[in-house]
Amino acid sequence: MIQDQLNQRIENTNSTNPEYFKKFETDPATIAIFNEVPLLGGRAAYSWGESLYSIAKTIQNDDNFTNYLEEHGGPLTGYAVSTDYMLIYVAPEKRNELTSEDIKIIMEIINQAAADHGVENVPVVFHASRIEISGLDYTLDS
């Protein structure tokens, strides 16, 4: 019974939304965009979201990535995963400190983690903003 309910929820997973991802192209706080969100629905969309979450968990433990976080003197304030893409937050006041070489290295870290999980072409947005989390509430400041 429970397994049937779980399978039903997985099959009814909302489709990914490539158009929402494209809105970052015109957002002035966007620093860089990589790849595209695939159009998936149901079980495939569920699997895609799970893969992105696994990739995020992998980079969370990668010193080469975490060294870019603000708490270690870097320009990144954090990162998040939606069911469609990965968002890398850059401190707005440190936006100019993030070089194209830094972005290349960070993308290599993400791509390696993705390859380890059998995923290619992870959609990633580097965004000059902060995310403040308090319980289940959050605000995004650009």
Accessible surface in RSA format (square Angstrom, percent):
REM  Atomic radii and reference values for relative SASA: ProtOr
REM  Chains: A
REM  Algorithm: Lee & Richards
REM  Probe-radius: 1.40
REM  Slices: 20
REM RES _ NUM      All-atoms   Total-Side   Main-Chain    Non-polar    All polar
REM                ABS   REL    ABS   REL    ABS   REL    ABS   REL    ABS   REL
RES MET A   1   170.15  88.1 131.67  87.1  38.48  91.6 107.89  91.7  62.26  82.5
RES ILE A   2   140.89  80.2 138.38 103.1   2.50   6.0 138.38  99.6   2.50   6.8
RES GLN A   3   107.28  60.0 104.11  76.1   3.17   7.6  52.32 111.4  54.96  41.7
RES ASP A   4    96.62  67.7  90.84  90.4   5.77  13.6  25.47  59.9  71.15  71.0
RES GLN A   5    96.68  54.1  92.48  67.6   4.20  10.0  36.49  77.7  60.20  45.7
RES LEU A   6    82.75  46.1  79.31  56.7   3.44   8.6  81.85  57.5   0.90   2.4
RES ASN A   7    51.42  35.5  51.38  49.6   0.04   0.1  14.91  35.9  36.51  35.3
RES GLN A   8   105.27  58.9 103.17  75.4   2.10   5.0  39.09  83.2  66.18  50.2
RES ARG A   9   188.07  79.0 177.90  90.7  10.17  24.2  55.96  76.5 132.11  80.1
RES ILE A  10    15.42   8.8  14.74  11.0   0.68   1.6  15.42  11.1   0.00   0.0
RES GLU A  11    86.53  49.7  73.12  55.3  13.41  31.9  33.25  64.3  53.28  43.5
RES ASN A  12    94.70  65.3  71.51  69.1  23.19  55.8  29.44  70.8  65.26  63.1
RES THR A  13    36.40  25.9  22.75  23.1  13.64  32.5  26.70  35.9   9.70  14.7
RES ASN A  14   130.55  90.0 116.76 112.8  13.79  33.2  31.40  75.6  99.15  95.8
RES SER A  15    70.94  59.9  49.20  65.7  21.73  50.1  20.32  43.3  50.62  70.9
RES THR A  16     7.81   5.6   1.70   1.7   6.11  14.6   2.47   3.3   5.34   8.1
RES ASN A  17    72.41  49.9  70.13  67.8   2.29   5.5  17.88  43.0  54.54  52.7
RES PRO A  18    27.00  19.7  26.50  24.2   0.50   1.8  26.58  21.9   0.42   2.6
RES GLU A  19   111.25  63.9 109.19  82.6   2.06   4.9  56.95 110.1  54.30  44.3
RES TYR A  20   109.28  51.0 107.74  61.3   1.54   4.0  64.39  48.4  44.89  55.3
RES PHE A  21     5.73   2.9   5.55   3.4   0.18   0.5   5.55   3.4   0.18   0.5
RES LYS A  22    84.96  41.4  80.25  49.2   4.71  11.2  36.23  32.6  48.73  51.9
RES LYS A  23   137.03  66.9 127.47  78.2   9.56  22.8  81.32  73.2  55.71  59.3
RES PHE A  24    22.69  11.4  21.97  13.6   0.72   1.9  22.51  13.6   0.18   0.5
RES GLU A  25   117.40  67.4  85.04  64.3  32.36  77.0  25.75  49.8  91.64  74.8
RES THR A  26   122.32  87.0  94.35  95.6  27.98  66.7  81.47 109.4  40.85  61.8
RES ASP A  27    47.24  33.1  37.14  37.0  10.10  23.9  14.14  33.3  33.10  33.0
RES PRO A  28   119.62  87.2  97.80  89.1  21.82  79.3 110.84  91.5   8.78  54.5
RES ALA A  29    10.72   9.9   7.81  12.1   2.91   6.6  10.27  14.5   0.45   1.2
RES THR A  30    23.22  16.5   9.57   9.7  13.65  32.5   9.57  12.8  13.65  20.6
RES ILE A  31    46.83  26.6  17.10  12.7  29.73  71.7  19.00  13.7  27.83  75.5
RES ALA A  32    21.00  19.3  12.78  19.7   8.21  18.7  21.00  29.6   0.00   0.0
RES ILE A  33    51.43  29.3  23.99  17.9  27.43  66.1  23.99  17.3  27.43  74.4
RES PHE A  34    66.58  33.3  62.78  38.9   3.80   9.9  66.58  40.4   0.00   0.0
RES ASN A  35    57.56  39.7  30.91  29.9  26.65  64.2  11.42  27.5  46.14  44.6
RES GLU A  36   125.65  72.1 115.48  87.4  10.17  24.2  36.35  70.3  89.30  72.9
RES VAL A  37     7.03   4.6   0.00   0.0   7.03  16.9   0.00   0.0   7.03  19.1
RES PRO A  38    44.19  32.2  33.42  30.5  10.77  39.2  44.19  36.5   0.00   0.0
RES LEU A  39   136.54  76.0 109.35  78.2  27.18  68.3 109.35  76.8  27.18  73.2
RES LEU A  40    47.96  26.7  41.79  29.9   6.16  15.5  47.96  33.7   0.00   0.0
RES GLY A  41    34.91  43.1   0.00   N/A  34.91  43.1  16.70  45.8  18.21  40.8
RES GLY A  42    15.53  19.1   0.00   N/A  15.53  19.1  10.08  27.7   5.45  12.2
RES ARG A  43   112.21  47.1 109.11  55.6   3.09   7.4  61.06  83.4  51.15  31.0
RES ALA A  44    49.91  45.9  37.42  57.8  12.49  28.4  45.21  63.7   4.70  12.4
RES ALA A  45     3.47   3.2   1.68   2.6   1.79   4.1   1.68   2.4   1.79   4.7
RES TYR A  46    83.74  39.1  79.98  45.5   3.76   9.8  54.38  40.9  29.36  36.2
RES SER A  47    59.27  50.1  55.99  74.7   3.28   7.6  23.54  50.1  35.72  50.0
RES TRP A  48    31.39  12.6  27.88  13.5   3.50   8.2  30.84  16.4   0.55   0.9
RES GLY A  49    11.57  14.3   0.00   N/A  11.57  14.3   7.44  20.4   4.13   9.2
RES GLU A  50    86.93  49.9  85.54  64.7   1.39   3.3  20.43  39.5  66.50  54.3
RES SER A  51    25.07  21.2  20.94  27.9   4.13   9.5   4.55   9.7  20.52  28.7
RES LEU A  52     0.00   0.0   0.00   0.0   0.00   0.0   0.00   0.0   0.00   0.0
RES TYR A  53   123.26  57.5 123.26  70.1   0.00   0.0  91.68  68.9  31.59  38.9
RES SER A  54    38.01  32.1  34.43  46.0   3.58   8.2   8.41  17.9  29.60  41.5
RES ILE A  55     0.00   0.0   0.00   0.0   0.00   0.0   0.00   0.0   0.00   0.0
RES ALA A  56     7.94   7.3   7.74  11.9   0.21   0.5   7.83  11.0   0.11   0.3
RES LYS A  57    88.02  42.9  87.45  53.7   0.57   1.4  51.52  46.4  36.50  38.9
RES THR A  58    48.95  34.8  39.80  40.3   9.15  21.8  36.66  49.2  12.29  18.6
RES ILE A  59     0.63   0.4   0.48   0.4   0.15   0.4   0.63   0.5   0.00   0.0
RES GLN A  60    81.08  45.3  71.41  52.2   9.67  23.0  20.36  43.3  60.73  46.1
RES ASN A  61   118.22  81.5  86.72  83.8  31.51  75.9  34.29  82.5  83.93  81.1
RES ASP A  62    43.54  30.5  36.99  36.8   6.55  15.5  13.03  30.7  30.51  30.4
RES ASP A  63   106.65  74.7 102.26 101.8   4.40  10.4  26.37  62.1  80.28  80.1
RES ASN A  64    98.13  67.7  93.74  90.6   4.39  10.6  12.23  29.4  85.91  83.0
RES PHE A  65     0.00   0.0   0.00   0.0   0.00   0.0   0.00   0.0   0.00   0.0
RES THR A  66    23.80  16.9  23.80  24.1   0.00   0.0  18.06  24.3   5.74   8.7
RES ASN A  67    87.02  60.0  76.53  74.0  10.50  25.3  22.20  53.4  64.82  62.7
RES TYR A  68    36.24  16.9  35.68  20.3   0.56   1.5  25.39  19.1  10.84  13.4
RES LEU A  69    22.17  12.3  22.17  15.9   0.00   0.0  22.17  15.6   0.00   0.0
RES GLU A  70    54.32  31.2  44.08  33.3  10.24  24.4  23.02  44.5  31.31  25.6
RES GLU A  71   142.71  81.9  98.39  74.4  44.32 105.5  44.76  86.6  97.95  80.0
RES HIS A  72   106.29  58.1  71.85  49.9  34.44  88.1  54.88  56.6  51.40  59.8
RES GLY A  73    61.78  76.2   0.00   N/A  61.78  76.2  33.70  92.5  28.09  62.9
RES GLY A  74     7.59   9.4   0.00   N/A   7.59   9.4   7.41  20.3   0.18   0.4
RES PRO A  75    11.39   8.3  11.39  10.4   0.00   0.0  11.39   9.4   0.00   0.0
RES LEU A  76     0.11   0.1   0.00   0.0   0.11   0.3   0.00   0.0   0.11   0.3
RES THR A  77    34.82  24.8   5.01   5.1  29.81  71.0   5.64   7.6  29.18  44.1
RES GLY A  78    13.54  16.7   0.00   N/A  13.54  16.7  13.54  37.2   0.00   0.0
RES TYR A  79    53.03  24.8  30.52  17.4  22.51  58.6  24.52  18.4  28.51  35.2
RES ALA A  80    34.64  31.9  27.92  43.1   6.72  15.3  34.64  48.8   0.01   0.0
RES VAL A  81    42.62  28.0   9.26   8.4  33.37  80.4   9.67   8.4  32.95  89.4
RES SER A  82    45.32  38.3  29.96  40.0  15.37  35.4  41.33  88.0   4.00   5.6
RES THR A  83    95.53  67.9  92.71  94.0   2.82   6.7  70.61  94.8  24.92  37.7
RES ASP A  84    14.26  10.0  14.26  14.2   0.00   0.0   1.27   3.0  12.99  13.0
RES TYR A  85    19.21   9.0  19.19  10.9   0.02   0.1   5.51   4.1  13.70  16.9
RES MET A  86     0.00   0.0   0.00   0.0   0.00   0.0   0.00   0.0   0.00   0.0
RES LEU A  87    15.61   8.7  15.61  11.2   0.00   0.0  15.61  11.0   0.00   0.0
RES ILE A  88     0.00   0.0   0.00   0.0   0.00   0.0   0.00   0.0   0.00   0.0
RES TYR A  89     8.47   4.0   8.47   4.8   0.00   0.0   0.00   0.0   8.47  10.4
RES VAL A  90     0.00   0.0   0.00   0.0   0.00   0.0   0.00   0.0   0.00   0.0
RES ALA A  91     0.00   0.0   0.00   0.0   0.00   0.0   0.00   0.0   0.00   0.0
RES PRO A  92    50.22  36.6  36.30  33.1  13.92  50.6  37.00  30.5  13.21  82.1
RES GLU A  93   118.75  68.2  80.15  60.6  38.60  91.9  69.66 134.7  49.08  40.1
RES LYS A  94    44.22  21.6  43.89  26.9   0.33   0.8  27.93  25.1  16.29  17.3
RES ARG A  95    80.21  33.7  76.09  38.8   4.13   9.8  25.10  34.3  55.12  33.4
RES ASN A  96   146.32 100.9 116.59 112.7  29.73  71.6  37.74  90.8 108.59 105.0
RES GLU A  97   102.60  58.9  85.53  64.7  17.07  40.7  43.78  84.7  58.83  48.0
RES LEU A  98    13.19   7.3   0.00   0.0  13.19  33.1   0.00   0.0  13.19  35.5
RES THR A  99    69.16  49.2  62.57  63.4   6.59  15.7  66.39  89.2   2.77   4.2
RES SER A 100    96.72  81.7  82.48 110.1  14.24  32.8  49.75 106.0  46.96  65.8
RES GLU A 101    95.43  54.8  94.02  71.1   1.41   3.4  48.73  94.3  46.70  38.1
RES ASP A 102    27.89  19.5  27.89  27.8   0.00   0.0   0.04   0.1  27.85  27.8
RES ILE A 103    18.97  10.8  18.97  14.1   0.00   0.0  18.97  13.7   0.00   0.0
RES LYS A 104   116.17  56.7 110.21  67.6   5.95  14.2  64.36  57.9  51.80  55.2
RES ILE A 105    60.31  34.3  60.30  44.9   0.01   0.0  60.30  43.4   0.01   0.0
RES ILE A 106     0.00   0.0   0.00   0.0   0.00   0.0   0.00   0.0   0.00   0.0
RES MET A 107    11.93   6.2  11.93   7.9   0.00   0.0  11.93  10.1   0.00   0.0
RES GLU A 108    93.39  53.6  87.08  65.9   6.31  15.0  42.21  81.6  51.18  41.8
RES ILE A 109    18.11  10.3  12.74   9.5   5.37  12.9  16.67  12.0   1.44   3.9
RES ILE A 110     0.00   0.0   0.00   0.0   0.00   0.0   0.00   0.0   0.00   0.0
RES ASN A 111    65.32  45.0  60.93  58.9   4.39  10.6  24.91  59.9  40.41  39.1
RES GLN A 112   107.24  60.0 103.64  75.7   3.60   8.6  45.97  97.9  61.27  46.5
RES ALA A 113     3.95   3.6   2.22   3.4   1.73   3.9   3.40   4.8   0.55   1.5
RES ALA A 114     0.30   0.3   0.30   0.5   0.00   0.0   0.30   0.4   0.00   0.0
RES ALA A 115    61.78  56.8  41.29  63.7  20.49  46.6  45.00  63.4  16.77  44.4
RES ASP A 116    95.56  66.9  58.24  58.0  37.33  88.3  24.31  57.2  71.25  71.1
RES HIS A 117    75.70  41.4  48.94  34.0  26.75  68.4  40.26  41.5  35.44  41.2
RES GLY A 118    72.39  89.3   0.00   N/A  72.39  89.3  37.65 103.3  34.74  77.8
RES VAL A 119    14.92   9.8   9.53   8.6   5.39  13.0  12.71  11.0   2.20   6.0
RES GLU A 120   140.64  80.7 123.80  93.7  16.84  40.1  46.85  90.6  93.79  76.6
RES ASN A 121    96.95  66.9  87.96  85.0   8.99  21.7  17.87  43.0  79.08  76.4
RES VAL A 122     0.02   0.0   0.02   0.0   0.00   0.0   0.02   0.0   0.00   0.0
RES PRO A 123     0.00   0.0   0.00   0.0   0.00   0.0   0.00   0.0   0.00   0.0
RES VAL A 124     0.00   0.0   0.00   0.0   0.00   0.0   0.00   0.0   0.00   0.0
RES VAL A 125     0.00   0.0   0.00   0.0   0.00   0.0   0.00   0.0   0.00   0.0
RES PHE A 126     0.00   0.0   0.00   0.0   0.00   0.0   0.00   0.0   0.00   0.0
RES HIS A 127     4.14   2.3   4.14   2.9   0.00   0.0   3.20   3.3   0.94   1.1
RES ALA A 128     4.32   4.0   3.46   5.3   0.86   2.0   3.46   4.9   0.86   2.3
RES SER A 129     0.00   0.0   0.00   0.0   0.00   0.0   0.00   0.0   0.00   0.0
RES ARG A 130    62.55  26.3  62.55  31.9   0.00   0.0  23.90  32.7  38.65  23.4
RES ILE A 131    42.49  24.2  25.66  19.1  16.83  40.6  25.66  18.5  16.83  45.7
RES GLU A 132    92.87  53.3  89.43  67.7   3.44   8.2  34.62  67.0  58.24  47.6
RES ILE A 133   127.60  72.6  93.24  69.5  34.36  82.8  93.50  67.3  34.10  92.5
RES SER A 134    83.63  70.7  73.85  98.6   9.78  22.5  42.09  89.6  41.54  58.2
RES GLY A 135    68.84  84.9   0.00   N/A  68.84  84.9  43.42 119.2  25.42  56.9
RES LEU A 136   182.18 101.5 151.41 108.3  30.77  77.4 155.87 109.5  26.31  70.8
RES ASP A 137   109.30  76.6 105.06 104.6   4.25  10.0  30.60  72.0  78.71  78.5
RES TYR A 138   144.35  67.4 121.19  69.0  23.16  60.3  75.35  56.6  69.01  85.1
RES THR A 139    79.65  56.7  75.43  76.5   4.23  10.1  72.38  97.2   7.27  11.0
RES LEU A 140    82.56  46.0  54.77  39.2  27.78  69.8  54.77  38.5  27.78  74.8
RES ASP A 141    74.74  52.4  70.93  70.6   3.80   9.0  28.05  66.0  46.68  46.6
RES SER A 142    97.04  82.0  38.38  51.2  58.66 135.1  31.70  67.5  65.34  91.5
END  Absolute sums over single chains surface
CHAIN  1 A     8450.6       6899.9       1550.8       4357.3       4093.3
END  Absolute sums over all chains
TOTAL          8450.6       6899.9       1550.8       4357.3       4093.3
